[in-house]
Amino acid sequence: GAVVSQHPSWVICKSGTSVKIECRSLDFQATTMFWYRQFPKQSLMLMATSNEGSKATYEQGVEKDKFLINHASLTLSTLTVTSAHPEDSSFYICSAPAVLLMNTEAFFGQGTRLTVV
Amino acid sequence: AQSVTQLDSHVSVSEGTPVLLRCNYSSSYSPSLFWYVQHPNKGLQLLLKYTSAATLVKGINGFEAEFKKSETSFHLTKPSAHMSDAAEYFCVVSDGYGGATNKLIFGTGTLLAVQP
């Protein structure tokens, strides 16, 4: 099947610094990628839709200036958490749709656990 | 708007006994529905999906789910639980006609515990 690789798998950063998370489609092209966030004991919530070559679409309540998304190529989308604060500590996961055996399926990265101290 | 409700936040079963994880959906049109599994500190793995074909969907690892329009349900079942099935399970609906090409709306999850 299609593989989505997300890096890093975990990161600890100081409050006020920025963290970049990468999401790569390894064996297919992804014009669209989705970024989700999962707080402890909660479900995954969509943050934004990343579109190759155009601006990302953010869900209501997600600060676009804080969560910068870049989708400059068909295989890479990045999420940068700027000026991170402890409340940004969460599990971030990306997904990309790919056609597998004539069906479209969402493939997820391994996720990134961000801890802001 | 599309939504899913997972009726149980925790389910505990004994190894070798059946598993039932309940999910109800709300959709203004014929939905695409999915079940995903998440093992601790891991990403998400697709178990199975329903996209308006057969109402009984078979997935990986012996799981299956039945789409019941009259009950707006998509419950996940497995005849015999294995210790390795212990994980969190998410019922998911696609927000749009494109199935997985659209954003996915997740239920709150059901944590399955399997007792030896």
Chai-1 contact restraints between the chains, C-beta under 6 A:
chainA,res_idxA,chainB,res_idxB,connection_type,confidence,min_distance_angstrom,max_distance_angstrom,comment,restraint_id
A,F34,B,K103,contact,1.0,0.0,6.0,A-B,restraint_1
A,S43,B,F106,contact,1.0,0.0,6.0,A-B,restraint_2
A,S43,B,T108,contact,1.0,0.0,6.0,A-B,restraint_3
A,S43,B,G109,contact,1.0,0.0,6.0,A-B,restraint_4
A,L44,B,F106,contact,1.0,0.0,6.0,A-B,restraint_5
A,L46,B,K103,contact,1.0,0.0,6.0,A-B,restraint_6
A,P97,B,A100,contact,1.0,0.0,6.0,A-B,restraint_7
A,P97,B,T101,contact,1.0,0.0,6.0,A-B,restraint_8
A,T104,B,G99,contact,1.0,0.0,6.0,A-B,restraint_9
A,T104,B,A100,contact,1.0,0.0,6.0,A-B,restraint_10
A,T104,B,T101,contact,1.0,0.0,6.0,A-B,restraint_11
A,E105,B,A100,contact,1.0,0.0,6.0,A-B,restraint_12
A,A106,B,A100,contact,1.0,0.0,6.0,A-B,restraint_13
A,F108,B,G43,contact,1.0,0.0,6.0,A-B,restraint_14
A,F108,B,L44,contact,1.0,0.0,6.0,A-B,restraint_15
A,G109,B,G43,contact,1.0,0.0,6.0,A-B,restraint_16
A,Q110,B,G43,contact,1.0,0.0,6.0,A-B,restraint_17
A,G111,B,G43,contact,1.0,0.0,6.0,A-B,restraint_18
